[in-house]
Amino acid sequence: MRLRAKTPTRTPWLAALALACGTAAASAQDGATSGRPTFIHEPWSAQADAAADGDGPEEVEPRFGEEGFDSWVVGFSTATDAKAFDQGFTFSYNRFIVDDIEWLLEAGLWNFYEQGGESAFGLSAGIGFRWHFVCRERWSIFADAGISLLGTTDTVPAGGTGFNFMPRAGVGFTHQIDENIRLIGGLRWHHISNARTRGDDRNPSRDSVLIYLGVVIPF
């Protein structure tokens, strides 16, 4: 009688393979049902879910010099020539309309003194633009220009009118002195005249150099 070697059974291996294939198929079907593949780690999906729940990164506020930055500016200015002395207290709303360029709306309270005459008080309202052609994190250098309307309690200059225009142009700087406060200052051409609205005989214009200093307060 011939003895025949017994062939090892493959049933356990086949069962394990079938179980693994069934598990993979079930996972694929679950992924298809949910509309997205199944991963062990889902970093992008987790970020999207966090953003949807309001736990995503906060919106970054614009910094000084960047579009959308808003601030109040409070300042004091003085101008003098051989015959007159002007002082002004100004308050303005400033906003960067694009990076490095801001526009402003300004109101001012003024005192005008001329030799041989009486003091006059005035109120002004105007608009201006400022270009920070050098703008660093803590400091900047700028050029600015603008114009204001001025009403006074007496004629300014003497012999003129109580309503005048104040165009201006100059250069200045800002410097951060605190986390939320900046110092601002500069020099400007300071002009007062009524633009001949009452004729040449009543337009004694005044030109001088104005020095100003103030603080920038963001909000």
PyRosetta script that sets phi, psi and omega in degrees:
from pyrosetta import init, pose_from_sequence

init()
pose = pose_from_sequence("MRLRAKTPTRTPWLAALALACGTAAASAQDGATSGRPTFIHEPWSAQADAAADGDGPEEVEPRFGEEGFDSWVVGFSTATDAKAFDQGFTFSYNRFIVDDIEWLLEAGLWNFYEQGGESAFGLSAGIGFRWHFVCRERWSIFADAGISLLGTTDTVPAGGTGFNFMPRAGVGFTHQIDENIRLIGGLRWHHISNARTRGDDRNPSRDSVLIYLGVVIPF")
pose.set_psi(1, 132.9)
pose.set_omega(1, -178.3)
pose.set_phi(2, -92.6)
pose.set_psi(2, 128.6)
pose.set_omega(2, 177.3)
pose.set_phi(3, -85.7)
pose.set_psi(3, 134.3)
pose.set_omega(3, -178.8)
pose.set_phi(4, -113.0)
pose.set_psi(4, 129.4)
pose.set_omega(4, -177.6)
pose.set_phi(5, -63.1)
pose.set_psi(5, 138.3)
pose.set_omega(5, -178.3)
pose.set_phi(6, -78.9)
pose.set_psi(6, 125.3)
pose.set_omega(6, -179.8)
pose.set_phi(7, -74.7)
pose.set_psi(7, 126.4)
pose.set_omega(7, -178.5)
pose.set_phi(8, -61.0)
pose.set_psi(8, 144.3)
pose.set_omega(8, -179.1)
pose.set_phi(9, -77.2)
pose.set_psi(9, 143.3)
pose.set_omega(9, -179.1)
pose.set_phi(10, -109.0)
pose.set_psi(10, 7.0)
pose.set_omega(10, -174.5)
pose.set_phi(11, -60.2)
pose.set_psi(11, -46.0)
pose.set_omega(11, 179.9)
pose.set_phi(12, -60.6)
pose.set_psi(12, -40.7)
pose.set_omega(12, -179.1)
pose.set_phi(13, -66.2)
pose.set_psi(13, -43.1)
pose.set_omega(13, 179.3)
pose.set_phi(14, -63.8)
pose.set_psi(14, -37.8)
pose.set_omega(14, 179.3)
pose.set_phi(15, -64.5)
pose.set_psi(15, -41.6)
pose.set_omega(15, -180.0)
pose.set_phi(16, -65.2)
pose.set_psi(16, -42.1)
pose.set_omega(16, 179.5)
pose.set_phi(17, -63.2)
pose.set_psi(17, -42.5)
pose.set_omega(17, 179.6)
pose.set_phi(18, -63.6)
pose.set_psi(18, -38.5)
pose.set_omega(18, 179.1)
pose.set_phi(19, -64.5)
pose.set_psi(19, -42.0)
pose.set_omega(19, 179.7)
pose.set_phi(20, -64.8)
pose.set_psi(20, -42.6)
pose.set_omega(20, 179.7)
pose.set_phi(21, -64.5)
pose.set_psi(21, -38.9)
pose.set_omega(21, 179.5)
pose.set_phi(22, -64.9)
pose.set_psi(22, -40.4)
pose.set_omega(22, 178.5)
pose.set_phi(23, -63.8)
pose.set_psi(23, -43.4)
pose.set_omega(23, 178.7)
pose.set_phi(24, -62.3)
pose.set_psi(24, -41.7)
pose.set_omega(24, -179.6)
pose.set_phi(25, -65.1)
pose.set_psi(25, -40.7)
pose.set_omega(25, 179.1)
pose.set_phi(26, -64.2)
pose.set_psi(26, -40.4)
pose.set_omega(26, 178.5)
pose.set_phi(27, -64.1)
pose.set_psi(27, -42.0)
pose.set_omega(27, 178.9)
pose.set_phi(28, -63.0)
pose.set_psi(28, -39.6)
pose.set_omega(28, 179.3)
pose.set_phi(29, -65.9)
pose.set_psi(29, -38.6)
pose.set_omega(29, 177.3)
pose.set_phi(30, -64.1)
pose.set_psi(30, -41.2)
pose.set_omega(30, 178.5)
pose.set_phi(31, -64.2)
pose.set_psi(31, -40.0)
pose.set_omega(31, 179.4)
pose.set_phi(32, -67.3)
pose.set_psi(32, -36.7)
pose.set_omega(32, -179.4)
pose.set_phi(33, -66.5)
pose.set_psi(33, -39.6)
pose.set_omega(33, -178.7)
pose.set_phi(34, -78.2)
pose.set_psi(34, -13.0)
pose.set_omega(34, 177.4)
pose.set_phi(35, 86.8)
pose.set_psi(35, 5.4)
pose.set_omega(35, 177.9)
pose.set_phi(36, -148.3)
pose.set_psi(36, 151.6)
pose.set_omega(36, -179.8)
pose.set_phi(37, -68.4)
pose.set_psi(37, 155.5)
pose.set_omega(37, 179.8)
pose.set_phi(38, -94.7)
pose.set_psi(38, 125.7)
pose.set_omega(38, 178.6)
pose.set_phi(39, -122.7)
pose.set_psi(39, 159.3)
pose.set_omega(39, 174.6)
pose.set_phi(40, -71.6)
pose.set_psi(40, -43.5)
pose.set_omega(40, 177.0)
pose.set_phi(41, -119.4)
pose.set_psi(41, 135.6)
pose.set_omega(41, -179.1)
pose.set_phi(42, -128.2)
pose.set_psi(42, 71.5)
pose.set_omega(42, -175.4)
pose.set_phi(43, -63.9)
pose.set_psi(43, -41.3)
pose.set_omega(43, -178.4)
pose.set_phi(44, -68.1)
pose.set_psi(44, -41.9)
pose.set_omega(44, 178.8)
pose.set_phi(45, -63.4)
pose.set_psi(45, -38.0)
pose.set_omega(45, -180.0)
pose.set_phi(46, -66.1)
pose.set_psi(46, -40.1)
pose.set_omega(46, 178.1)
pose.set_phi(47, -64.8)
pose.set_psi(47, -41.0)
pose.set_omega(47, 179.9)
pose.set_phi(48, -64.4)
pose.set_psi(48, -41.8)
pose.set_omega(48, 179.0)
pose.set_phi(49, -65.1)
pose.set_psi(49, -37.6)
pose.set_omega(49, 179.3)
pose.set_phi(50, -66.0)
pose.set_psi(50, -40.6)
pose.set_omega(50, 178.5)
pose.set_phi(51, -64.9)
pose.set_psi(51, -39.7)
pose.set_omega(51, 179.4)
pose.set_phi(52, -66.1)
pose.set_psi(52, -31.0)
pose.set_omega(52, 179.5)
pose.set_phi(53, -85.0)
pose.set_psi(53, -0.6)
pose.set_omega(53, -179.4)
pose.set_phi(54, 86.5)
pose.set_psi(54, 10.7)
pose.set_omega(54, -179.1)
pose.set_phi(55, -100.2)
pose.set_psi(55, 10.5)
pose.set_omega(55, -179.1)
pose.set_phi(56, -76.4)
pose.set_psi(56, -179.6)
pose.set_omega(56, -179.3)
pose.set_phi(57, -64.0)
pose.set_psi(57, 141.4)
pose.set_omega(57, -179.6)
pose.set_phi(58, -74.0)
pose.set_psi(58, 153.3)
pose.set_omega(58, 178.2)
pose.set_phi(59, -68.9)
pose.set_psi(59, 133.2)
pose.set_omega(59, -176.4)
pose.set_phi(60, -83.9)
pose.set_psi(60, 128.3)
pose.set_omega(60, 177.7)
pose.set_phi(61, -72.7)
pose.set_psi(61, 142.3)
pose.set_omega(61, 178.5)
pose.set_phi(62, -64.7)
pose.set_psi(62, 144.5)
pose.set_omega(62, 177.7)
pose.set_phi(63, -93.1)
pose.set_psi(63, 169.7)
pose.set_omega(63, 178.3)
pose.set_phi(64, -56.5)
pose.set_psi(64, 132.2)
pose.set_omega(64, -178.4)
pose.set_phi(65, 94.8)
pose.set_psi(65, -12.0)
pose.set_omega(65, -179.4)
pose.set_phi(66, -100.3)
pose.set_psi(66, 149.9)
pose.set_omega(66, -179.8)
pose.set_phi(67, -53.9)
pose.set_psi(67, 132.0)
pose.set_omega(67, 178.5)
pose.set_phi(68, 95.5)
pose.set_psi(68, -4.1)
pose.set_omega(68, 179.4)
pose.set_phi(69, -75.5)
pose.set_psi(69, 126.3)
pose.set_omega(69, -178.8)
pose.set_phi(70, -112.4)
pose.set_psi(70, 147.5)
pose.set_omega(70, 178.5)
pose.set_phi(71, -158.5)
pose.set_psi(71, 159.1)
pose.set_omega(71, 167.0)
pose.set_phi(72, -101.9)
pose.set_psi(72, 143.6)
pose.set_omega(72, 176.2)
pose.set_phi(73, -126.6)
pose.set_psi(73, 124.0)
pose.set_omega(73, 177.4)
pose.set_phi(74, -113.7)
pose.set_psi(74, 127.9)
pose.set_omega(74, -174.8)
pose.set_phi(75, -145.5)
pose.set_psi(75, 165.0)
pose.set_omega(75, 176.1)
pose.set_phi(76, -127.9)
pose.set_psi(76, 138.3)
pose.set_omega(76, -178.2)
pose.set_phi(77, -136.7)
pose.set_psi(77, 154.8)
pose.set_omega(77, 177.5)
pose.set_phi(78, -145.8)
pose.set_psi(78, 142.6)
pose.set_omega(78, 179.2)
pose.set_phi(79, -140.5)
pose.set_psi(79, 144.3)
pose.set_omega(79, -178.9)
pose.set_phi(80, -147.2)
pose.set_psi(80, 151.6)
pose.set_omega(80, 169.7)
pose.set_phi(81, -139.9)
pose.set_psi(81, -163.9)
pose.set_omega(81, -174.3)
pose.set_phi(82, -66.0)
pose.set_psi(82, -24.5)
pose.set_omega(82, -173.8)
pose.set_phi(83, -123.3)
pose.set_psi(83, -6.7)
pose.set_omega(83, -173.2)
pose.set_phi(84, -141.6)
pose.set_psi(84, 159.3)
pose.set_omega(84, 179.6)
pose.set_phi(85, -142.7)
pose.set_psi(85, 121.7)
pose.set_omega(85, -178.0)
pose.set_phi(86, -117.1)
pose.set_psi(86, 142.1)
pose.set_omega(86, 175.1)
pose.set_phi(87, -134.1)
pose.set_psi(87, 140.2)
pose.set_omega(87, -178.6)
pose.set_phi(88, -140.5)
pose.set_psi(88, 144.1)
pose.set_omega(88, 172.5)
pose.set_phi(89, -115.6)
pose.set_psi(89, 122.4)
pose.set_omega(89, -173.4)
pose.set_phi(90, -123.0)
pose.set_psi(90, 152.7)
pose.set_omega(90, 178.5)
pose.set_phi(91, -140.0)
pose.set_psi(91, 128.9)
pose.set_omega(91, -175.9)
pose.set_phi(92, -140.1)
pose.set_psi(92, 152.7)
pose.set_omega(92, 169.5)
pose.set_phi(93, -100.9)
pose.set_psi(93, 127.3)
pose.set_omega(93, -176.9)
pose.set_phi(94, -122.7)
pose.set_psi(94, 142.6)
pose.set_omega(94, 176.9)
pose.set_phi(95, -146.4)
pose.set_psi(95, 133.9)
pose.set_omega(95, 174.5)
pose.set_phi(96, -78.8)
pose.set_psi(96, 113.5)
pose.set_omega(96, -179.3)
pose.set_phi(97, -81.5)
pose.set_psi(97, -27.9)
pose.set_omega(97, 169.5)
pose.set_phi(98, -144.3)
pose.set_psi(98, 171.5)
pose.set_omega(98, 178.2)
pose.set_phi(99, -57.3)
pose.set_psi(99, 129.9)
pose.set_omega(99, 174.3)
pose.set_phi(100, 77.2)
pose.set_psi(100, -5.6)
pose.set_omega(100, -179.6)
pose.set_phi(101, -124.8)
pose.set_psi(101, 124.8)
pose.set_omega(101, 179.5)
pose.set_phi(102, -124.6)
pose.set_psi(102, 154.6)
pose.set_omega(102, 173.1)
pose.set_phi(103, -119.1)
pose.set_psi(103, 158.9)
pose.set_omega(103, -174.9)
pose.set_phi(104, -145.7)
pose.set_psi(104, 149.7)
pose.set_omega(104, 170.6)
pose.set_phi(105, -113.8)
pose.set_psi(105, 126.5)
pose.set_omega(105, -169.7)
pose.set_phi(106, -128.8)
pose.set_psi(106, 140.6)
pose.set_omega(106, 172.3)
pose.set_phi(107, -121.6)
pose.set_psi(107, 145.7)
pose.set_omega(107, -177.2)
pose.set_phi(108, -141.6)
pose.set_psi(108, 151.1)
pose.set_omega(108, 174.2)
pose.set_phi(109, -118.0)
pose.set_psi(109, 126.1)
pose.set_omega(109, -169.4)
pose.set_phi(110, -125.8)
pose.set_psi(110, 153.5)
pose.set_omega(110, 170.2)
pose.set_phi(111, -129.0)
pose.set_psi(111, 125.9)
pose.set_omega(111, -178.3)
pose.set_phi(112, -117.7)
pose.set_psi(112, 129.8)
pose.set_omega(112, 178.8)
pose.set_phi(113, -127.7)
pose.set_psi(113, 131.7)
pose.set_omega(113, 176.6)
pose.set_phi(114, -124.5)
pose.set_psi(114, 141.5)
pose.set_omega(114, 177.2)
pose.set_phi(115, -61.7)
pose.set_psi(115, 133.7)
pose.set_omega(115, -179.6)
pose.set_phi(116, 80.2)
pose.set_psi(116, 4.0)
pose.set_omega(116, -179.5)
pose.set_phi(117, -132.9)
pose.set_psi(117, -179.5)
pose.set_omega(117, 178.5)
pose.set_phi(118, -96.0)
pose.set_psi(118, 159.1)
pose.set_omega(118, 176.9)
pose.set_phi(119, -71.0)
pose.set_psi(119, 148.7)
pose.set_omega(119, 175.5)
pose.set_phi(120, -127.3)
pose.set_psi(120, 143.5)
pose.set_omega(120, 176.8)
pose.set_phi(121, -108.0)
pose.set_psi(121, 150.1)
pose.set_omega(121, -177.2)
pose.set_phi(122, -147.4)
pose.set_psi(122, 160.3)
pose.set_omega(122, 173.8)
pose.set_phi(123, -121.5)
pose.set_psi(123, 140.0)
pose.set_omega(123, 179.9)
pose.set_phi(124, -131.0)
pose.set_psi(124, 154.8)
pose.set_omega(124, 174.3)
pose.set_phi(125, -144.2)
pose.set_psi(125, 133.5)
pose.set_omega(125, -176.0)
pose.set_phi(126, -159.1)
pose.set_psi(126, -177.4)
pose.set_omega(126, -178.9)
pose.set_phi(127, -133.8)
pose.set_psi(127, 150.7)
pose.set_omega(127, 179.6)
pose.set_phi(128, -153.4)
pose.set_psi(128, 167.5)
pose.set_omega(128, 176.9)
pose.set_phi(129, -132.7)
pose.set_psi(129, 146.2)
pose.set_omega(129, -177.0)
pose.set_phi(130, -136.8)
pose.set_psi(130, 126.8)
pose.set_omega(130, 179.7)
pose.set_phi(131, -111.4)
pose.set_psi(131, 114.2)
pose.set_omega(131, 177.9)
pose.set_phi(132, -87.5)
pose.set_psi(132, 86.2)
pose.set_omega(132, -175.3)
pose.set_phi(133, -74.2)
pose.set_psi(133, -16.5)
pose.set_omega(133, 167.0)
pose.set_phi(134, -125.7)
pose.set_psi(134, 113.9)
pose.set_omega(134, -174.9)
pose.set_phi(135, -133.1)
pose.set_psi(135, 107.5)
pose.set_omega(135, 178.3)
pose.set_phi(136, -108.4)
pose.set_psi(136, 177.4)
pose.set_omega(136, -175.5)
pose.set_phi(137, -62.8)
pose.set_psi(137, -38.9)
pose.set_omega(137, -174.8)
pose.set_phi(138, -111.2)
pose.set_psi(138, -9.0)
pose.set_omega(138, -178.4)
pose.set_phi(139, -153.3)
pose.set_psi(139, 161.9)
pose.set_omega(139, 177.9)
pose.set_phi(140, -152.3)
pose.set_psi(140, 159.4)
pose.set_omega(140, 173.5)
pose.set_phi(141, -124.9)
pose.set_psi(141, 134.1)
pose.set_omega(141, -173.0)
pose.set_phi(142, -139.2)
pose.set_psi(142, 163.8)
pose.set_omega(142, 168.4)
pose.set_phi(143, -118.8)
pose.set_psi(143, 142.1)
pose.set_omega(143, -179.2)
pose.set_phi(144, -141.2)
pose.set_psi(144, 161.4)
pose.set_omega(144, 178.8)
pose.set_phi(145, -154.7)
pose.set_psi(145, 154.7)
pose.set_omega(145, 179.5)
pose.set_phi(146, -177.8)
pose.set_psi(146, -175.4)
pose.set_omega(146, 179.2)
pose.set_phi(147, -152.2)
pose.set_psi(147, 145.5)
pose.set_omega(147, 178.6)
pose.set_phi(148, -131.1)
pose.set_psi(148, 155.4)
pose.set_omega(148, 169.9)
pose.set_phi(149, -97.8)
pose.set_psi(149, 137.8)
pose.set_omega(149, -174.3)
pose.set_phi(150, -128.0)
pose.set_psi(150, 128.8)
pose.set_omega(150, 172.6)
pose.set_phi(151, -118.9)
pose.set_psi(151, 133.7)
pose.set_omega(151, -174.6)
pose.set_phi(152, -128.4)
pose.set_psi(152, 162.1)
pose.set_omega(152, -179.7)
pose.set_phi(153, -78.4)
pose.set_psi(153, -12.8)
pose.set_omega(153, 177.9)
pose.set_phi(154, -146.5)
pose.set_psi(154, 173.5)
pose.set_omega(154, -179.5)
pose.set_phi(155, -69.4)
pose.set_psi(155, 134.6)
pose.set_omega(155, 178.2)
pose.set_phi(156, -138.4)
pose.set_psi(156, 122.6)
pose.set_omega(156, -13.9)
pose.set_phi(157, -62.4)
pose.set_psi(157, 174.4)
pose.set_omega(157, 179.6)
pose.set_phi(158, -58.1)
pose.set_psi(158, 133.9)
pose.set_omega(158, -177.8)
pose.set_phi(159, 89.3)
pose.set_psi(159, -2.7)
pose.set_omega(159, -179.9)
pose.set_phi(160, -98.2)
pose.set_psi(160, -129.4)
pose.set_omega(160, -178.0)
pose.set_phi(161, -132.8)
pose.set_psi(161, 169.8)
pose.set_omega(161, 177.5)
pose.set_phi(162, -90.3)
pose.set_psi(162, 1.4)
pose.set_omega(162, 176.1)
pose.set_phi(163, -126.3)
pose.set_psi(163, 125.3)
pose.set_omega(163, -175.4)
pose.set_phi(164, -142.3)
pose.set_psi(164, 170.0)
pose.set_omega(164, 172.5)
pose.set_phi(165, -109.3)
pose.set_psi(165, 145.7)
pose.set_omega(165, 177.6)
pose.set_phi(166, -127.6)
pose.set_psi(166, 81.3)
pose.set_omega(166, 172.1)
pose.set_phi(167, -72.7)
pose.set_psi(167, 155.5)
pose.set_omega(167, -178.0)
pose.set_phi(168, -152.9)
pose.set_psi(168, 156.2)
pose.set_omega(168, 174.9)
pose.set_phi(169, -160.7)
pose.set_psi(169, 145.3)
pose.set_omega(169, -179.2)
pose.set_phi(170, -178.0)
pose.set_psi(170, -164.7)
pose.set_omega(170, 179.3)
pose.set_phi(171, -133.1)
pose.set_psi(171, 158.9)
pose.set_omega(171, 179.8)
pose.set_phi(172, -166.2)
pose.set_psi(172, -169.4)
pose.set_omega(172, -176.3)
pose.set_phi(173, -146.1)
pose.set_psi(173, 161.4)
pose.set_omega(173, 167.3)
pose.set_phi(174, -130.5)
pose.set_psi(174, 151.3)
pose.set_omega(174, 177.6)
pose.set_phi(175, -147.5)
pose.set_psi(175, 128.9)
pose.set_omega(175, -179.1)
pose.set_phi(176, -74.8)
pose.set_psi(176, 123.0)
pose.set_omega(176, -179.8)
pose.set_phi(177, -112.0)
pose.set_psi(177, -10.8)
pose.set_omega(177, 179.6)
pose.set_phi(178, -153.6)
pose.set_psi(178, 170.2)
pose.set_omega(178, -178.7)
pose.set_phi(179, -57.4)
pose.set_psi(179, -34.5)
pose.set_omega(179, -176.2)
pose.set_phi(180, -120.5)
pose.set_psi(180, 6.9)
pose.set_omega(180, -175.0)
pose.set_phi(181, -126.4)
pose.set_psi(181, 137.4)
pose.set_omega(181, 174.0)
pose.set_phi(182, -124.3)
pose.set_psi(182, 145.3)
pose.set_omega(182, 172.1)
pose.set_phi(183, -90.2)
pose.set_psi(183, 139.9)
pose.set_omega(183, 177.7)
pose.set_phi(184, -132.3)
pose.set_psi(184, 142.0)
pose.set_omega(184, 179.3)
pose.set_phi(185, -163.5)
pose.set_psi(185, 167.8)
pose.set_omega(185, 179.0)
pose.set_phi(186, 170.3)
pose.set_psi(186, -172.1)
pose.set_omega(186, 178.7)
pose.set_phi(187, -122.8)
pose.set_psi(187, 144.0)
pose.set_omega(187, 179.6)
pose.set_phi(188, -140.6)
pose.set_psi(188, 153.2)
pose.set_omega(188, 163.4)
pose.set_phi(189, -74.8)
pose.set_psi(189, 125.8)
pose.set_omega(189, -174.8)
pose.set_phi(190, -115.5)
pose.set_psi(190, 115.9)
pose.set_omega(190, -174.6)
pose.set_phi(191, -127.2)
pose.set_psi(191, 138.6)
pose.set_omega(191, 175.6)
pose.set_phi(192, -132.3)
pose.set_psi(192, 124.0)
pose.set_omega(192, 174.4)
pose.set_phi(193, -164.6)
pose.set_psi(193, 165.3)
pose.set_omega(193, 177.8)
pose.set_phi(194, -100.2)
pose.set_psi(194, 11.9)
pose.set_omega(194, 177.0)
pose.set_phi(195, 57.9)
pose.set_psi(195, 33.3)
pose.set_omega(195, 177.1)
pose.set_phi(196, 62.7)
pose.set_psi(196, 25.5)
pose.set_omega(196, 178.8)
pose.set_phi(197, -67.2)
pose.set_psi(197, -19.9)
pose.set_omega(197, 176.7)
pose.set_phi(198, -114.3)
pose.set_psi(198, 17.8)
pose.set_omega(198, 179.9)
pose.set_phi(199, 96.6)
pose.set_psi(199, 164.4)
pose.set_omega(199, -178.3)
pose.set_phi(200, -64.7)
pose.set_psi(200, -30.2)
pose.set_omega(200, -176.3)
pose.set_phi(201, -71.2)
pose.set_psi(201, -20.1)
pose.set_omega(201, -179.0)
pose.set_phi(202, -117.6)
pose.set_psi(202, 42.5)
pose.set_omega(202, 178.8)
pose.set_phi(203, -134.4)
pose.set_psi(203, 60.7)
pose.set_omega(203, 178.1)
pose.set_phi(204, -79.8)
pose.set_psi(204, 83.3)
pose.set_omega(204, -173.8)
pose.set_phi(205, -66.5)
pose.set_psi(205, 160.2)
pose.set_omega(205, 178.4)
pose.set_phi(206, -129.0)
pose.set_psi(206, 134.5)
pose.set_omega(206, 176.5)
pose.set_phi(207, -128.9)
pose.set_psi(207, 133.8)
pose.set_omega(207, 179.0)
pose.set_phi(208, -158.0)
pose.set_psi(208, 175.0)
pose.set_omega(208, 176.6)
pose.set_phi(209, -98.0)
pose.set_psi(209, 127.0)
pose.set_omega(209, -179.1)
pose.set_phi(210, -107.0)
pose.set_psi(210, 134.7)
pose.set_omega(210, 175.7)
pose.set_phi(211, -110.3)
pose.set_psi(211, 133.7)
pose.set_omega(211, -179.4)
pose.set_phi(212, -137.2)
pose.set_psi(212, 154.4)
pose.set_omega(212, -179.7)
pose.set_phi(213, -148.3)
pose.set_psi(213, 139.7)
pose.set_omega(213, -178.6)
pose.set_phi(214, -162.7)
pose.set_psi(214, -171.9)
pose.set_omega(214, 178.7)
pose.set_phi(215, -127.3)
pose.set_psi(215, 145.4)
pose.set_omega(215, 177.8)
pose.set_phi(216, -106.1)
pose.set_psi(216, 123.3)
pose.set_omega(216, -177.4)
pose.set_phi(217, -120.7)
pose.set_psi(217, 108.8)
pose.set_omega(217, -179.1)
pose.set_phi(218, -73.4)
pose.set_psi(218, 158.4)
pose.set_omega(218, 175.6)
pose.set_phi(219, -148.5)
pose.dump_pdb("model.pdb")
